[in-house]
């Protein structure tokens, strides 16, 4: 699994890009309102396997809570606190005692960026910052698009309000300022929740807890 995570991490982004400035950019001779649109051709939504990625955006949209406490007998095979992500169902389960689990609705990797395996939560962050990969910065610079070396956490950061880091990979379980993307295959491999849900999960999850991602 470690090999899988490292290999995929080397070829995908961290499922987010820095937020736009107010100035317009140009893409293929056409004006676009921000550099996310210029780079990726627009913002995706929750339309299943839509190929265009969605990276969030907007002024701190927390989105609704989707958390439900459900009967989850299969969770009895795992320790309390284990996180199971079912990418086909677009659900995340936080295992609880007595054959129960908290279920959250999530957005997952789009086609070509989905993965499966197991790792542990290596750290947690509130209002996480984001650093674009050097390869991405160099690639976009050739197109005349300058990405910031680092984007501080806050309501305009597309990683959202909280983040759980998966092992040593680039993958995270994080929030989003685009709650309409929840339930879709829209990211570059990260698992996203509404900001309301990730704040709740962040409080409950523990560093060192097992994360199991299945397809």
Secondary structure, DSSP 4 states (H G I P E B T S, - for coil): -HHHHHHHHHHS--S--PPP-SS-EEETTEEESSHHHHHHSS---SSTT-SS-----SS--------EEEE-GGGGGS-TT-EEEETTTTEEEEEETTTEEEEEE-BEE-TT----EEEEEEEEEES--B---HHHHHHHHHTT-PPPS-B--STT-TT-SEEEEETTSS-EEE--S-GGGTTSEEESS-EE--HHHHHHHHHH--TT-EEEEE-
